[in-house]
Amino acid sequence: MRSAWVMKLRAGQEAEYKRKHDEIWPEMVALLKSQGVQNYSIYRHELWLFAHLEKPEGAPAQTDAVNEVVKRWQAAMEPHMETNPDKSPKVWPVEEVFRLD
């Protein structure tokens, strides 16, 4: 299963957002891998972020049973990006319109 979405940074937060991802917590990586996440990439264009990941069919969503690692990560990202009241990032799903394997 492939998923993609966009998110938006707050102006002036580009470098800090990147730095935090360059130093991603080992427990966040372990959580993503435990959910079958593969080929996870986030790209930036100006203030827009484009995220894409792949995982097996039926694997849990990253937000299923939100755990403490996810809550702490969302709180750490909240100053840098547009978020919902619960500190989760605002996301806009994107539709796949072409694929070449």
VENLINBEL-V616665 format. One record per backbone hydrogen bond with DSSP energy under -1.0 kcal/mol. NH is the residue of the N-H (numbers start at 1). CO is the residue of the C=O. Records with the same first field share a line. If there is no record, write none. Layout:
# VENLINBEL-V616665
NH->CO  CO
This chain:
# VENLINBEL-V616665
3->53
5->51
6->92
7->49
9->47
10->80
13->10
17->13
18->14
19->15
20->16
21->17
22->18
23->19
24->21
29->25
30->26
31->27
32->28
33->29
34->30
35->31
36->33
37->32
38->54
41->52
43->50
45->48
48->45
49->7
50->43
51->5
52->41
53->3
54->38
55->1
59->56
64->61
71->67
72->68
73->69
74->70
75->71
76->72
77->73
78->74
80->77
82->8
84->88
87->84
90->82
92->6
94->4
